[in-house]
Amino acid sequence: MRDLAGGFRYLLAGQRWVFGHGRWLGFGLLPGLVSLVLYTAALIGLSYGADDLTVWATPFADDWTSPWSGLFRGFLTGLVFCLGLFLAVITFTAVTLLIGQPFYESLSEQVDRSEGGDVPESGLPLWLELWISARDSVKVLGRVLLYGILLFALGFVPVIGQTVVPFLGFCVSGYFLTQELTAVALQRRKVDLAERLVMLRARRMMVLGFGVPLVLSFLVPLVAVFLMPGAVAGATLMARDLMGDSGADTPEHQAAAQPAAPTVPPTGFGPPPVY
């Protein structure tokens, strides 16, 4: 339970960090807004083209008597749109991180800098970082799809499909969402995907404490866009803990996560300088 609460504290600390550094909040919103526009356009296009796609894919239903042809194709049209919506949800974070790689990497570096200690740099050219990020995201999404198919099949089991399966679905989504977010900071530390998965499995409860509340909040429209910068900041704080760069759950760490107090300008009435 301590790790579970610790993961949630990292999520809150990341949101506090970006809201305490307004310039980085605005900086980190840009990739999410771009992704939102692209996904909205794609879903609108799918809603208009799903009927034609269904008709094209089911020529055998042309000779069916009414109303069976319309009901069958209507069901398939709804299924196609739900599938597109599901794919949009599970790929939004990966695509946003890929689009915003330079933005989120700069934000993550600034979090490291504000926490003190070394600020790791990958030393790789941007195109290679994008390639590694895209390759790892495809591997992670493959795992998510496998779990999604399994949970979808279990969803037809009475009672379990309406209680246990949704809970497991949120846990799986939260786990892999956290993996995607921590990859920003861990990739700069030259930690590959296999090592990242081993590290996250060792702190599974902390990962769930971070990822599951984030997945639940992402169900609210537009919330994902505004929480992404803070999620990257919180994941960076978590990565520091996973790598042993900082003490976890210590008063010093929690104080460091708070925004710095504003500097009071000199009034001119202080003590005279000492020469």
Solvent accessible surface area in square Angstrom, and as a share of the most:
residue,aa,sasa,rsa
1,M,172,0.77
2,R,167,0.61
3,D,43,0.22
4,L,54,0.27
5,A,45,0.35
6,G,1,0.01
7,G,0,0.00
8,F,88,0.37
9,R,84,0.31
10,Y,5,0.02
11,L,12,0.06
12,L,73,0.36
13,A,5,0.04
14,G,0,0.00
15,Q,24,0.11
16,R,90,0.33
17,W,2,0.01
18,V,0,0.00
19,F,126,0.52
20,G,35,0.34
21,H,50,0.22
22,G,50,0.48
23,R,178,0.65
24,W,31,0.11
25,L,31,0.15
26,G,38,0.37
27,F,67,0.28
28,G,0,0.00
29,L,27,0.13
30,L,88,0.44
31,P,2,0.01
32,G,0,0.00
33,L,76,0.38
34,V,72,0.41
35,S,0,0.00
36,L,50,0.25
37,V,101,0.58
38,L,100,0.50
39,Y,38,0.14
40,T,63,0.37
41,A,62,0.48
42,A,64,0.50
43,L,40,0.20
44,I,93,0.47
45,G,42,0.40
46,L,43,0.21
47,S,58,0.37
48,Y,174,0.66
49,G,30,0.29
50,A,1,0.01
51,D,81,0.42
52,D,102,0.53
53,L,83,0.41
54,T,5,0.03
55,V,75,0.43
56,W,195,0.69
57,A,56,0.44
58,T,6,0.04
59,P,85,0.53
60,F,121,0.50
61,A,0,0.00
62,D,89,0.46
63,D,135,0.70
64,W,106,0.37
65,T,100,0.58
66,S,101,0.65
67,P,74,0.47
68,W,156,0.55
69,S,19,0.12
70,G,51,0.49
71,L,109,0.54
72,F,63,0.26
73,R,36,0.13
74,G,44,0.42
75,F,134,0.56
76,L,42,0.21
77,T,27,0.16
78,G,35,0.33
79,L,89,0.44
80,V,40,0.23
81,F,68,0.28
82,C,79,0.48
83,L,102,0.51
84,G,15,0.14
85,L,81,0.40
86,F,85,0.36
87,L,71,0.35
88,A,12,0.10
89,V,94,0.54
90,I,32,0.16
91,T,27,0.16
92,F,24,0.10
93,T,9,0.05
94,A,7,0.05
95,V,49,0.28
96,T,0,0.00
97,L,8,0.04
98,L,63,0.31
99,I,62,0.31
100,G,0,0.00
101,Q,11,0.05
102,P,56,0.35
103,F,60,0.25
104,Y,1,0.00
105,E,22,0.10
106,S,42,0.27
107,L,0,0.00
108,S,0,0.00
109,E,34,0.15
110,Q,45,0.20
111,V,0,0.00
112,D,0,0.00
113,R,124,0.45
114,S,52,0.34
115,E,28,0.12
116,G,33,0.32
117,G,69,0.66
118,D,129,0.67
119,V,40,0.23
120,P,34,0.21
121,E,112,0.50
122,S,8,0.05
123,G,75,0.72
124,L,69,0.34
125,P,65,0.41
126,L,89,0.44
127,W,170,0.60
128,L,47,0.24
129,E,12,0.05
130,L,55,0.28
131,W,146,0.51
132,I,32,0.16
133,S,16,0.11
134,A,28,0.22
135,R,94,0.34
136,D,8,0.04
137,S,13,0.08
138,V,104,0.60
139,K,99,0.42
140,V,2,0.01
141,L,32,0.16
142,G,32,0.30
143,R,93,0.34
144,V,15,0.09
145,L,70,0.35
146,L,127,0.63
147,Y,99,0.38
148,G,20,0.19
149,I,117,0.59
150,L,101,0.50
151,L,23,0.11
152,F,134,0.56
153,A,59,0.45
154,L,67,0.33
155,G,22,0.21
156,F,149,0.62
157,V,57,0.33
158,P,104,0.66
159,V,110,0.63
160,I,84,0.42
161,G,9,0.09
162,Q,116,0.52
163,T,80,0.46
164,V,71,0.41
165,V,14,0.08
166,P,59,0.37
167,F,130,0.54
168,L,71,0.35
169,G,20,0.19
170,F,66,0.27
171,C,22,0.13
172,V,29,0.16
173,S,43,0.28
174,G,0,0.00
175,Y,28,0.10
176,F,17,0.07
177,L,16,0.08
178,T,0,0.00
179,Q,2,0.01
180,E,15,0.07
181,L,1,0.00
182,T,0,0.00
183,A,14,0.11
184,V,12,0.07
185,A,1,0.01
186,L,0,0.00
187,Q,18,0.08
188,R,4,0.01
189,R,29,0.10
190,K,145,0.61
191,V,13,0.07
192,D,77,0.40
193,L,17,0.08
194,A,68,0.52
195,E,89,0.40
196,R,3,0.01
197,L,13,0.06
198,V,88,0.50
199,M,39,0.17
200,L,0,0.00
201,R,116,0.42
202,A,80,0.62
203,R,66,0.24
204,R,117,0.43
205,M,84,0.38
206,M,2,0.01
207,V,0,0.00
208,L,28,0.14
209,G,4,0.04
210,F,0,0.00
211,G,0,0.00
212,V,31,0.18
213,P,39,0.25
214,L,1,0.01
215,V,19,0.11
216,L,83,0.41
217,S,33,0.21
218,F,41,0.17
219,L,107,0.53
220,V,82,0.47
221,P,114,0.72
222,L,100,0.50
223,V,40,0.23
224,A,14,0.11
225,V,2,0.01
226,F,105,0.44
227,L,40,0.20
228,M,0,0.00
229,P,0,0.00
230,G,0,0.00
231,A,0,0.00
232,V,0,0.00
233,A,0,0.00
234,G,0,0.00
235,A,0,0.00
236,T,1,0.01
237,L,0,0.00
238,M,0,0.00
239,A,0,0.00
240,R,10,0.04
241,D,16,0.08
242,L,28,0.14
243,M,75,0.33
244,G,62,0.59
245,D,69,0.36
246,S,30,0.19
247,G,42,0.40
248,A,32,0.25
249,D,31,0.16
250,T,46,0.27
251,P,102,0.64
252,E,131,0.59
253,H,15,0.07
254,Q,77,0.34
255,A,65,0.50
256,A,43,0.33
257,A,1,0.01
258,Q,87,0.38
259,P,54,0.34
260,A,90,0.70
261,A,90,0.70
262,P,122,0.77
263,T,128,0.75
264,V,121,0.70
265,P,97,0.61
266,P,133,0.83
267,T,101,0.59
268,G,73,0.70
269,F,184,0.77
270,G,53,0.51
271,P,125,0.79
272,P,112,0.70
273,P,96,0.60
274,V,149,0.86
275,Y,236,0.90
